[in-house]
Amino acid sequence: MGSNTFASDRIVDNHIANLRRKIEPDPAEPTYIVNVRGLGYRFDL
């Protein structure tokens, strides 16, 4: 990473939140991109 680059520890969470806002009918109650505790995320159809 360059000296002018900032990487957050939560960058994946931020990307998932952006995706949920775009594709979920209700981002507060996700049905497509769900969190799998201890593993990460899963995309369900």
Long-range contacts (C-beta under 8 A, 24 or more apart in sequence): 16-41
